[in-house]
């Protein structure tokens, strides 16, 4: 009786396992497409990104410290080589020059926190690929091995070969997805941390200057 019950449960698990192969392959294909698109965007970003160099940042800070009114300050920000997202944050801080010092500081911190959150959302998508890509690749490897081993026992070499092919293909796909995700996430995090640091430095200089207006 116990053996019969165990046999039923084992058969059920076997059916569930085999039925998961198609969804796993579909998910791997979706992940692979997204990983390739993300890597393409990463390459485009790499060749088009021109972060502010230390010398340029120094000159910008000097120009900010010499301004006499908020409008002049906004013109300096908009004419700089900062990214649009950075300019938007800094201009918003400048536009609220009429707030009290503590309110301005809190508002600036909030804007920078929101930008940091937006950047984290971008990298979190490729972080998912790093974790789930190899996991689904492993599932795609193990699921076909059951029928493959059964085919080996019955001498069906063709089915065994097909199962092993699926297993190897899904393994390679999963690892490729994880590798692409890792490269994109690693370098984007470095870039975004540097960009946020630059934004914070300029924001602090602006806040200090606004106290003089």
C-alpha positions in Angstrom: 0.0 0.0 0.0 2.8 2.4 0.9 4.7 1.5 -2.2 1.6 2.0 -4.3 1.1 5.5 -2.8 4.8 6.3 -3.3 4.5 5.2 -6.9 1.5 7.5 -7.5 3.4 10.5 -6.0 6.5 9.7 -8.0 4.5 9.5 -11.2 2.8 12.8 -10.4 6.1 14.5 -9.8 7.4 13.0 -13.0 4.5 14.4 -15.0 4.9 17.9 -13.3 8.6 17.9 -14.0 8.2 17.0 -17.7 5.4 19.6 -18.1 7.8 22.3 -16.8 10.2 21.9 -19.7 8.2 24.0 -22.2 7.7 27.0 -19.8 11.4 26.8 -18.8 12.5 27.0 -22.4 10.1 29.9 -23.1 11.3 31.8 -20.1 14.9 31.2 -21.1 14.2 32.6 -24.6 12.6 35.7 -23.1 15.5 36.2 -20.7 18.0 35.8 -23.5 16.2 38.4 -25.7 16.1 40.8 -22.8 19.8 40.1 -21.9 20.8 40.8 -25.5 18.8 44.0 -25.7 20.2 45.1 -22.3 23.7 44.4 -23.5 23.1 46.4 -26.6 21.8 49.3 -24.6 24.9 49.0 -22.3 27.2 49.2 -25.3 25.4 52.2 -26.6 25.6 53.8 -23.2 29.3 53.0 -22.9 30.2 54.7 -26.2 27.9 57.7 -25.8 28.3 58.4 -22.0 30.6 61.3 -21.3 30.9 61.6 -17.5 32.1 64.9 -16.1 35.8 64.8 -15.5 37.4 66.1 -12.3 38.8 69.2 -14.0 35.4 69.9 -15.6 33.7 69.5 -12.2 36.1 71.8 -10.6 35.5 74.5 -13.2 31.7 74.1 -12.8 31.9 74.4 -9.0 34.0 77.6 -9.4 31.4 79.0 -11.8 28.6 78.2 -9.4 30.4 79.9 -6.5 30.7 83.1 -8.6 27.0 83.4 -9.5 25.0 86.4 -8.2 21.4 85.2 -8.7 19.4 82.0 -9.2 18.8 82.7 -12.9 22.5 82.9 -13.6 22.9 79.7 -11.6 20.3 77.9 -13.7 22.0 79.1 -16.9 25.3 77.7 -15.8 23.7 74.3 -14.9 21.9 74.1 -18.3 25.0 75.0 -20.3 27.1 72.4 -18.5 28.0 69.0 -19.8 25.9 67.2 -17.1 23.3 64.6 -18.1 19.7 65.8 -18.5 18.7 63.9 -15.3 21.4 65.7 -13.3 20.5 69.1 -14.7 16.8 68.5 -13.9 17.6 67.7 -10.2 19.9 70.7 -9.9 17.5 73.1 -11.6 14.7 72.0 -9.3 16.9 72.7 -6.3 17.7 76.1 -7.7 14.1 76.9 -8.4 13.3 76.5 -4.7 15.8 79.1 -3.5 13.0 80.8 -1.6 12.7 77.9 0.9 14.5 77.8 4.2 18.0 76.2 4.4 16.7 73.1 6.1 13.8 72.7 3.7 16.1 73.1 0.7 18.5 70.5 2.1 15.6 68.1 2.7 14.2 68.7 -0.7 17.6 68.2 -2.4 18.1 64.9 -0.4 14.7 63.7 -1.6 15.4 64.4 -5.2 18.7 62.6 -5.1 17.1 59.7 -3.3 14.5 59.4 -6.0 17.1 59.4 -8.7 19.1 56.7 -6.8 15.9 54.7 -6.6 15.3 55.1 -10.4 18.9 53.9 -11.2 18.5 51.0 -8.8 15.4 49.9 -10.7 17.4 49.8 -14.0 20.2 47.6 -12.5 17.7 45.4 -10.6 16.4 44.1 -13.9 19.8 42.7 -14.9 20.4 41.6 -11.4 17.4 39.3 -11.8 19.0 37.8 -15.0 22.2 37.1 -13.0 20.2 35.0 -10.5 17.4 33.5 -12.5 19.2 32.9 -15.8 21.5 30.1 -14.5 18.6 28.7 -12.3 16.4 28.2 -15.3 19.3 26.9 -17.3 19.9 24.3 -14.7 16.2 23.3 -14.7 16.4 23.0 -18.5 19.4 20.7 -18.0 17.9 18.4 -15.4 14.3 18.0 -16.7 15.3 16.3 -20.0 17.7 14.0 -18.3 14.9 11.9 -16.8 13.4 10.8 -20.2 17.0 10.6 -21.5 18.0 8.1 -18.9 14.8 6.1 -19.4 15.6 6.0 -23.1 19.1 4.8 -22.4 17.7 2.0 -20.4 15.5 0.9 -23.3 18.3 1.4 -25.9 16.6 4.4 -27.6 19.8 6.3 -28.5 17.8 8.9 -30.6 15.7 10.1 -27.6 18.8 10.1 -25.4 20.6 12.3 -27.9 17.7 14.7 -28.2 17.4 15.0 -24.4 21.2 15.6 -24.0 21.0 18.3 -26.7 18.3 20.1 -24.9 20.1 19.8 -21.6 23.4 21.3 -23.0 21.6 24.0 -24.9 19.6 25.2 -21.9 22.8 25.2 -19.8 24.7 27.3 -22.2 21.8 29.7 -22.6 21.3 30.1 -18.8 25.0 30.8 -18.3 25.1 33.3 -21.2 22.1 35.1 -19.7 23.8 35.3 -16.3 27.1 36.5 -17.8 25.5 39.3 -19.8 23.4 40.4 -16.8 26.5 40.4 -14.6 28.5 42.6 -17.1 25.7 45.1 -17.6 24.9 45.4 -13.8 28.5 45.6 -12.7 29.5 48.5 -14.9 26.2 50.4 -14.8 26.4 50.4 -11.0 29.8 51.9 -11.2 28.7 54.5 -13.6 25.6 55.4 -11.7 27.4 55.6 -8.3 29.9 58.1 -9.9 27.0 60.1 -11.4 25.2 60.3 -8.1 28.4 61.4 -6.4 28.9 64.2 -8.9 25.3 65.3 -8.5 25.5 65.3 -4.7 28.8 67.4 -4.9 27.2 70.0 -7.2 24.0 70.0 -5.2 25.9 70.8 -2.0 27.7 73.6 -3.7 24.4 75.0 -5.0 22.8 74.8 -1.6 25.7 76.6 0.0 25.5 79.3 -2.7 21.7 79.7 -2.3 22.3 80.7 1.3 24.0 83.9 0.0 21.1 85.0 -2.1 
